[in-house]
Amino acid sequence: MTHIVIVGNGMAGSRLAADLRAGAGSSSRGASDRLRVTVLGAERGPAYNRVLLWDVLAGRLDPADTVLAGSHDRGGTRVTALDVAAHSVQTSCGDQLEYDVLVLATGSRPIIPDLPGVRDATGRLRPGVHTFGSLVDCVALRQEARAARHALVVGGGLAGVHAARGLAALGLPVTLVHTGSHLLPRHLDPAGGRVLRRILTRLGVTIRTGTRVRALTPDQVTATDPDTASDSGLTVVRPAAPVTGAVLDDGEQITADLVVLACGSRPEVTLARAAGLAIGAGGGVLVDTTLQTSAPDVYAIGDCAEFLFTGAVLRTASPSDAAAARSEGSAAPAIAGIRYEQAAPAWDQARVLAARLTGLDPDARYHGSPRLVRLRGDLDVAALGEPTGHLVDADPTAGDAKSHVLALTDATRDAYRKFVIRDDRLVSAVFVGDVATLPDAVRAHADGIPLPSDRRYLMEVMS
Ligand SMILES: Cc1cc2nc3c(=O)[nH]c(=O)nc-3n(C[C@H](O)[C@H](O)[C@H](O)COP(=O)(O)OP(=O)(O)OC[C@H]3O[C@@H](n4cnc5c(N)ncnc54)[C@H](O)[C@@H]3O)c2cc1C
């Protein structure tokens, strides 16, 4: 019997567990008798679709509507240590579990900016300040939004845009502050970002780009009570005052009694790092095309993983790596892989790993996923293909010699479309405000068939 332990019951871990069970059940080789699967998840409750969090915030969905099919309640068990030599993990319940195969599916965690006024004296987020990465965050935000008068969202990436539209849908005035020059900078070019800005403004979001939050106000929240401390020998912390707003770099003051920090996320690799596993330059656990990490019998999928598609062989982790990682002594330059940070690739990786582990396809390999980011509902946005393609501005003369950029802005409807074509193939496309022809673009991108040389034809087909 092979014991497979999955750490993390999020979108990747729960899908892997479901695929393992389905694969084992359908395997003619009796895999269901050979495999035992244990899922250890730190979040309480069944696994849910994180992409739908904004719908819950906006009141369009109930938390129960986001539960992933086939997922079970396995919550509340955090893995606190991994010993790759002993093939065992320790849990927050005090248990030690042995594994034959371990899969890290620990996802990522929101970055908390080191700004004055963000935390209270105990290091926790001060009252009124939230992150937006989990269902717990989302429910707390929704609860507080009922009594709030003005919300501030810090960050204009996916989570920031999701949070802003969700809060605006509740009728709350929202200001979004973003350091970059345009929204969704990893997915849209400046022209697409401008159209998205107009749409969000129409939905009730005031947007400030090209500036940063200098501090949340009031920014003195770390005072302790010196009298009580000297009397009792204990340090007593005064409750921090609730947030009242923010000061921007340019001196502008924003009033807000609810603040959402959406400043990006980092791969959650605490366990992997302490166990001495190879970590990539992007901060994820390095895996090869078999999804194996640098440790024997340890795999990684989802947001915590960083992929090497180059055929590079990962060096096996040793106890000395773990010691070096713990003492921060290892200064070897990290190898850079690819991180997806999206739901669909996490599910593709789960499928490949399940095929290998159940024996349905022991030679299955992960060679990457098509990139497609899609926002639905009142924001119709899609970005398909190479992110570098999206970043080429709508200027038709932009791009390299072999690339052509076709872009169309329809100011009357706040709609924008852009196609980047290289060697007669569609390498990327951006849609804002109108995604009617997205399926055609997805097909053209996936098939990789040469496009007609008359680009006006393409514009007509895609319009
Ligand atoms: C607000 C928001 C909006 C998003 N919008 C989109 C979108 O529109 N499109 C898109 O494609 N993607 C989107 N994403 C990203 C997408 O949700 C992630 O790519 C996806 O969830 C990755 O799945 P995962 O299983 O790797 O990580 P997660 O779903 O984050 O799951 C990781 C799980 O591991 C658990 N865990 C961590 N450490 C431990 C431990 N030591 N022991 C036990 N459990 C542990 C965590 O508690 C968590 O439950 C969004 C994410 C957020 C937060």
The ligand as an ORCA input file, in Angstrom:
! r2SCAN-3c Opt
* xyz 0 1
  C      -8.645     37.004     -4.507
  C      -8.064     36.052     -5.507
  C      -8.494     36.098     -6.820
  C      -7.970     35.219     -7.767
  N      -8.433     35.290     -9.042
  C      -7.996     34.410     -9.957
  C      -8.535     34.416    -11.283
  O      -9.400     35.233    -11.633
  N      -8.065     33.466    -12.167
  C      -7.119     32.532    -11.801
  O      -6.755     31.675    -12.618
  N      -6.586     32.526    -10.560
  C      -6.989     33.436     -9.632
  N      -6.460     33.418     -8.367
  C      -5.350     32.480     -8.073
  C      -5.830     31.066     -7.780
  O      -6.801     31.112     -6.768
  C      -4.632     30.216     -7.352
  O      -3.748     30.123     -8.451
  C      -5.033     28.822     -6.895
  O      -5.843     28.905     -5.750
  C      -3.782     27.975     -6.602
  O      -4.141     26.768     -5.974
  P      -3.196     26.131     -4.835
  O      -3.874     24.885     -4.393
  O      -1.808     26.066     -5.316
  O      -3.206     27.189     -3.653
  P      -4.428     27.553     -2.657
  O      -5.730     27.426     -3.366
  O      -4.033     28.855     -2.098
  O      -4.353     26.424     -1.552
  C      -3.242     26.224     -0.713
  C      -3.746     25.610      0.574
  O      -2.641     25.090      1.320
  C      -2.854     25.347      2.686
  N      -1.573     25.274      3.397
  C      -0.505     26.109      3.301
  N       0.491     25.692      4.123
  C       0.042     24.579      4.747
  C       0.594     23.706      5.715
  N       1.836     23.874      6.204
  N      -0.159     22.664      6.171
  C      -1.425     22.454      5.687
  N      -2.000     23.269      4.769
  C      -1.269     24.300      4.294
  C      -3.470     26.735      2.689
  O      -4.133     26.979      3.920
  C      -4.421     26.631      1.494
  O      -5.678     26.137      1.893
  C      -6.966     34.282     -7.392
  C      -6.522     34.228     -6.071
  C      -7.066     35.110     -5.134
  C      -6.579     35.024     -3.704
*
